[in-house]
């Protein structure tokens, strides 16, 4: 039996991803899948002949999105699919999910040239196309001058900008990230506030630890994954991975902050030892 050949797409700055999933080729070998890392823009990488190309640490795409999406379209077998990457790399997808009934952090899109209509309390501005917290900034209700300057700087880069009320529970609880592999819940971890209030004690930026999410978080995450699959005309199992980032609103109910379907860190370093092997099995199933 011929062993499937998988390429894990990274970027030039991190050609073998980061420590979270660098060992994935070795774990895939244990289940009979030949795999290696390759930057997505490496012209020598045989993406066209691979049985499957898995989007992983393609973290330079925000400044090259058009080129990145053209590459996605050209890959014969890509996970998650190119159409999902096109939809999910622009945070306007949050409006689609909200219209589909998913509880989402209230989000307004501000196109270049449009004015800021800030919430009455603290808020966040961030580019619609961006990774991690790059370009994101938090403002108090009275910091409209600074916020308008930040908005102008992002608009000068031809960025559509999101404005969202800051979710204060993040300062104390962080964000809960729930990870699904092949449509099935795998594990969860907490991410500390990326734009913390220095007056509030709690997890520091980037601090993460494994958790067992409660039923409300589980239901909210399951609903978000179902909605995304339905909106893209897919089955849940067609999504090789999904990371659902949830926070608690003012009433304590979970709301969606991000649904990462393109290149998220999946928190294997914070998960149980079986998480990375589960991902390997999901990749093998996707090859078939």
N, C-alpha and C positions, 0 to 999 in steps of 0.2 A: 504494500500500500504506500502510495506517495505521500510524503508528509506535506501538509499545507504550508505555504509560505506567506508570512505576514510581515508587513513593514509598519513600524510605529512612527508616526510623523512627529517630528520635534521642530526646533528652530536652530539657527546657527549659533546663537548664544548659549544654548543648552542642548547640544546635539544628542546627548543621552538622557534627556529630561532632567529631573532633579531627584533627590534621594527618595522621594515618595514612591516612585515606580520605576526607577532605573533597572531594578532586577527583573522586570517583567519578561524579557526574552528567556532568561533562565527558568522562570516559572512556567512559561509556555512550553519550553522544551520538555518539561516533565509530563505534559499531557500530549506530547507528540506533535507540537506545532513549531516549525522553524521560524524564528523571528529575529529582527534586528531593528535598531533605531536608524533614522535618516532624517535630516532637516528637510522640511517640505519643499524648499526651493533649491535643493541639490539636483542639478541637471543630470548627474550621473546615477542617481538612485532609480532603481527599476520599479517605480510605482505602477506603471502600466501593466506589468506582468505579474504583480503580486496577487495572491488569491484574495487578500483583504488588506486595505490600508486603514489603520486606526488613527484618528486624530487624537493627539495627546498634547504635547507641550508646544503648540504652534503659537507661542505667546508674542510674536512680533506682528501678528496680523492687523492690529488696530491701525498701524501707520501704512499698511499695504493691503487694505481689505479688498480692493478691486482685483489686484493681482492674486491674492490668496483665494478668492472665490472662483476666479477663472481656473486656477489650479485644481480646486475641488471639483469643478465641473468636468475636468479632463481625466480624473481618476476613475477607472472603470468600476472598482469595488471599494467604496468608502464608508466608513462608520465613524460617527453618525453620517447619514447621507448628505450630499452636497446641498440639497434643498433645505434641509434642517439647518446646516451651517449658515446659509444665506439668511434665513429667518432669525436665527438665534444670535447672530453676531451684531444685530442692531436691536437695542433695548426697546424699540417700538413694539417688540413682541409682547411686552407687558400689557399694552393696551388691548392686544388681541385676546390675551388670556383673561383680562378683566371683563371684556365683552362676552366671553364664554362662561362667565360666572365664577371665575377663580378669585378669591379674596386677595387683592394685590395692594401693596403700599400705594396710596394715591399718587398718581404720576401724571405730570403734564409735560408735553414736548414743546420746546421752544426752538423754532427754526431760526437760522441766521436772519437778522434784521427785525425779529419780533422782540417785544419788550418783556422784561421780567414781571411776572405776576406772582409775587412771593406769598407763601402761606403766612398766616398771622403769627405763627410761632416759629421756632427754629426749623431750618430746612437745609437740604443738601442739593448742590448742583453737580452734575457729572455728565460727561459726554455720552451720547447714545451708542457710540462705537468705542469701546475701551475695555481693557482687561484689568482685573484687580481693582485698585482704587486710584489708578492713574487719572489725573485730571479732575478727581472728585474733591469737593471742599464743602465743609459744614459752616453754616452761618447762623448767628442768633437773629431774632426778629428785627433788631435795630441795625443790623449791619448791611443795610441795603446798598450803600455806596460800594463797599468791598465786593458784595455779591454781583453788582452790575459790572464792576471791573472784571471780575472772573468770567462772567458770562460773555463780555465783549472779547476777552482773550480767546475763549473757546470758539466763539463765532468767527473770529478772525482766521481760525484754522478750518473754517467751513464745517464746523461741527453742529449738528442738532444737539440740544442740551436737554437733559431731564431735570425737572425740579420736583422734589419729593419732601414732604414734611419729615423731619428727623424723628425716628422712632426711639423714644427715650429709654425703652426697656433694654435696648442694645447695650447701653452703658453698664448695666448690671449683669445681664444674662448673656450678652453676645448674640451671635446668630447661630441657629442650629441648622447644620447641613446634613440632609438625608440623601444617601447614595443608593441608586438603583442600578443593577447590572442585568442586562437582558430583560428589563421590565420588572425585575423582582427586587424588593428591598434587601439591601445587603448590610449596611452599617450607617452610623451617624457620628458626627463629631460637632463640637462647638468651636466657632471662630470668635475671637475677641473683637471688640468694636474697632473698626478700621479708622474711624474718625471720632475718637473718644472725647468725652468731656473731662478735662483734667480735674474738675471738682468732684467727680464721681469715681469711687473706687470700684474695681471690677477687673475682668480679664484684660490684659494689655493687648495692643494691636498685634494680630497674627498669632496670639496664643491659642493653642488648640488642645482638645482632649476628648476622648471617646465618651459617648453617652448612649443611654437607652431612651429614645424619645417617648413621650407620653402619647396617648391615643389621639388627642386632638392634633398634635403635630404629624403623626402618622397619616391620619385621614387627610389633612391638608396637603401633604406631599403626594399621596396617592392620587388625589383629585387633580393636582397640577400636572402630573405625568400623564394621566388619562386625557386631560384637556389638550395638552401639547400634541399627543399622538393623534387625537381626533382632528385637530386643526390642520395637521400635515397629511392627513389621509393614511396614517400608519397604524399598525398594531403596536401595543406597548413593547412587545418583544423585538420590534424592529429598531428600537432605541437601545444600542449596545450599552450605553451608560447615560445616566442623568443625575445631576446634583441639584437638589431643591433646597435653596437657602430661605429659611423662614425666620421671622421675628414676631414678637408679640405686640399687637396694637394696644391702644389705650385701654381697651376693654379686656385685655388679656388673651383674646383669640388670636390664633396664628394668621399672619398675612405673608404673602410671598414677596420677597425682596429680589431674588434672582432665580431663574431656572436655567442652569448651565448644561447645554447639550453639545457644546463644540470642543472645548479644550480645558475642562476644569481639572484642577487638582482634586483627586478623589479621596484624599485623607487616609491612604493605606497605612501610613506610619502611626495613625491614631486609632486604627481599627484592630480587630482581633486577627490572629495569625492566618485565619482562613480566608480573609478578604481578598488578598491578591490571587490565591489559587481560584477563588470564585470568579474573579475577573478573567483569568486564563481560560476557565471552562466556558464562560460566556463568549469569549472571542472564538474559541474552537467551534462552538455551536453556530456562531455567525458565519464562519467560513463555509460551513455545510449548507 
